[in-house]
Amino acid sequence: MNKSNGSKGPGIARQTGFSLFELVVYLLVSSILFATVINRYRDFPGEAERANFTAVLAQLKAGVNLQMIDMIARGNWSGRTDSLEGSNPMDLMLEAPSNYVGEFAVVEPRTMPRRVWYFDTGRGELVYLAENTQNLYAVGDNGNQPSDQVRFRISSLQTEDAAPGEGWQGLTLAPVVPYQWRRVPLDMDAIAETRADAQSQTDIPPSLEALTSNQ
């Protein structure tokens, strides 16, 4: 007579991971939290703009760095650096951001929308026009001066006193004028209210609770 050794067969193995129903509940709760936070984050337009600017700038620098790495790997940087210097960094991205409005030879900043990037073909500079400028400054010899724009240019780095065609060190996307864009002070009372609203939304609606109890 065979005795059971108490082991579980493959047909009764314990289920692991999330069920489809649990995943749906998680997505619903996450959507509620996300919507609540987004609505509150609109109260901080300056910080939201600065964060978007920083994210786009990081992608632009990555595009320039990838171009430089490709040139080094292929060993064909000689002659190409002159054509890239002062070129449009947006051309090095797989897809330009939605707030890039194109290339212009002459621009009147007062007539341009805000929170946009454009390329100044006359000066070979990529420009960002800021809307919330309370913490944006141009840094110069006379200290920090309020500014409503930041300009960048692709430049080729060369070793000093190097012979023509030699001493190339790489490409860089650098501000034409040094700048500071400080974080916008946040209203801590508003943040506390946001957290309280989010916590109040974490309860599963009665209809979902009824479904849960039936599982």
C-alpha positions, 0 to 999 in steps of 0.5 A, spaced: 500 500 500 502 506 497 503 512 503 502 519 501 509 523 502 505 529 503 508 533 497 503 537 493 502 535 486 503 540 480 496 541 479 495 544 486 501 548 486 500 555 490 498 561 485 503 566 485 503 573 483 497 578 481 491 576 478 488 579 473 482 582 477 488 585 482 491 588 477 485 592 474 484 594 482 491 596 482 490 600 476 484 604 478 487 606 484 493 608 481 489 612 476 485 616 482 492 618 485 495 620 479 489 624 477 489 627 484 496 629 484 496 632 477 490 637 479 494 639 485 501 640 481 498 645 477 498 649 483 506 649 482 507 652 474 514 654 475 516 648 478 513 644 473 516 648 467 523 648 470 522 640 470 520 640 463 526 644 461 531 640 465 528 633 462 528 636 455 535 639 456 538 632 458 535 629 452 539 634 448 545 633 451 544 625 450 543 626 443 550 631 442 554 625 446 551 620 442 553 624 436 560 625 439 561 617 441 559 615 434 564 620 431 570 617 435 568 610 434 568 611 426 574 615 427 571 620 422 571 627 426 576 630 422 572 635 418 565 634 421 566 638 427 566 644 423 559 642 420 556 640 427 558 647 431 553 651 431 548 646 428 541 645 431 541 640 437 534 638 435 536 635 429 540 630 433 534 627 437 529 621 434 523 626 436 523 633 437 519 635 443 512 638 442 514 645 445 519 645 439 516 650 434 522 650 429 527 654 426 527 662 425 532 667 422 529 673 425 525 672 432 521 678 436 521 674 443 515 679 445 511 675 439 513 668 441 509 664 445 512 662 452 515 655 454 517 653 447 524 652 444 526 654 437 533 655 433 536 661 431 539 660 425 542 667 424 546 665 431 546 658 431 543 657 438 538 653 441 533 658 445 528 656 450 523 662 452 521 661 459 514 663 462 515 663 469 521 667 470 521 668 478 527 664 479 531 664 472 537 668 472 543 670 467 549 669 471 555 675 469 560 679 471 555 684 474 551 678 478 545 674 477 540 678 472 533 676 471 532 673 464 526 670 460 530 666 456 536 661 455 541 660 449 545 653 448 550 652 442 553 646 440 561 647 440 567 643 438 572 643 444 579 644 441 586 643 445 589 650 446 595 651 441 593 645 437 595 644 429 589 645 424 585 638 424 588 636 431 587 636 438 579 635 438 577 633 444 569 633 443 562 636 442 559 640 448 552 643 448 553 649 453 549 655 455 551 661 451 551 665 457 551 661 464 544 661 468 541 659 474 534 656 474 532 655 482 527 651 484 520 654 485 519 654 493 513 650 494 507 651 498 508 646 504 500 647 506 498 645 499 502 639 499 500 637 505 493 638 503 495 634 496 497 628 501 491 628 505 486 628 498 491 622 495 490 618 502 482 619 502 482 616 495 486 610 496 479 606 499 476 602 494 469 604 491 464 599 494 462 596 487 469 594 487 469 592 494 463 587 493 467 584 487 473 583 491 469 579 497 466 575 491 473 573 489 
